[in-house]
Amino acid sequence: MKPTKKEYDAMTNKASPPSPKGKNSVFAFLIGGAVCALGQALLEGYRAWGADLETAKTLVSVTFIGLTVLLTALHLYDKYAKIAGAGSLVPITGFANAMASPAIEFKTEGPVTGVGVKMFTVAGPVLVFGISASMVYGLILWVIGLFD
């Protein structure tokens, strides 16, 4: 017996109650902002330790990636993301978690068929389309530059 559209909608609404959008927005803003403030503090700290601006920026990125992978490996990133919501999607931390999670989950399948393959299930399409788009944009800018 197949439910009608109205019955299906009622079952869906019952199974997935509405989320507290206001609370979620506040947490995302505050926690995402705190992550960005931490990044700025790290940048200033690396600069104070003598790193030039470009090196300090790289060190901040590496620090965030390392911390995210560590939190993911310790199964703490999911708890953090549950509280932070969209605030956990600060690009570098969200991407690092997306790469590390499948790699850690499938490590028992071996370094190549487990970690290597699963790590790029998320990163692969991002890299392919990111690189392809940058080539197209570069080509467009090059062609436009021919007419200057």
Secondary structure, 3 states (H helix, E strand, C coil): CCCCHHHHHHHHHHHCCCCCHHHHHHHHHHHHHHHHHHHHHHHHHHHHCCCCHHHHHHHHHHHHHHHHHHHHHCCCHHHHHHHHHHHHHCHHHHHHHHHHHHHHHCHHHCHHHHHHHHHHHHHHHHHHHHHHHHHHHHHHHHHHHHCC
